[in-house]
């Protein structure tokens, strides 16, 4: 195979893959509302979790005709993770609604800035930082968080140090309203965050120019509810509160779905 032929084949494969990602004609038809195509909803997970935490919400959105993407958040650092998400958004045609949980809120706050395709930001028990704020700074600004350094386990890897939530506190601190059998699996499969991501300052926020919505988890032991209300108020977000642990999108999927739909409208 010549170099030219190989490039042609690779380009064709990329086009097919892109078509599968963005939706075939049938999927695009399902995603059209009365006033044109529905926005693509991009669901961003946070630290100590993965995209499967969005499964119930994603299923509801898909059944309602929304194109959905739930990419893997690298959890390597604010700037790096935001750039990664921005690169994914660049492949999506049409309007986008970004929804995020926990640390994922920092990522969408940065990735959305300057992107006219992003029409709404939805924060689900998530960080919505202002410029130069850090996750640690926001988490400690109000009392009540039980995700202290003592609750974390640190494991070095070749480029840095990863943080995990310790098994003995995972259920009570992270997901107290879920069954222990469920949280045991969540703990075993948790995605760690590089500790640098927890201390890296945020850039100019997307919520300064993009409408936002916020789901406050009243029983959250990771991000104090007072901190959530403060960030939501500062962002000018439309707010709904639910009685939920930190993983509100898992324990309260109907409320989360409803808020995303309101933002998408």
WOVEN-V477726 format. One record per run of one state. SS is the DSSP state (H for helix, E for strand, C for the rest). FROM is the first residue (numbers start at 0). TO is the last residue. If there is no record, write none. Layout:
ss=SS from=FROM to=TO
ss=SS from=FROM to=TO
This chain:
ss=C from=0 to=1
ss=H from=2 to=21
ss=C from=22 to=23
ss=H from=24 to=29
ss=C from=30 to=30
ss=E from=31 to=32
ss=C from=33 to=34
ss=E from=35 to=36
ss=C from=37 to=38
ss=E from=39 to=43
ss=C from=44 to=49
ss=H from=50 to=62
ss=C from=63 to=66
ss=E from=67 to=68
ss=C from=69 to=76
ss=H from=77 to=88
ss=C from=89 to=94
ss=E from=95 to=101
ss=C from=102 to=102
ss=H from=103 to=110
ss=C from=111 to=116
ss=E from=117 to=125
ss=C from=126 to=133
ss=H from=134 to=140
ss=C from=141 to=147
ss=H from=148 to=150
ss=E from=151 to=156
ss=C from=157 to=158
ss=E from=159 to=164
ss=C from=165 to=165
ss=H from=166 to=173
ss=C from=174 to=178
ss=H from=179 to=187
ss=C from=188 to=191
ss=E from=192 to=193
ss=H from=194 to=197
ss=C from=198 to=204
ss=H from=205 to=207
ss=C from=208 to=210
ss=E from=211 to=216
ss=C from=217 to=223
ss=H from=224 to=233
ss=C from=234 to=236
ss=E from=237 to=241
ss=C from=242 to=246
ss=H from=247 to=250
ss=C from=251 to=251
ss=H from=252 to=263
ss=C from=264 to=264
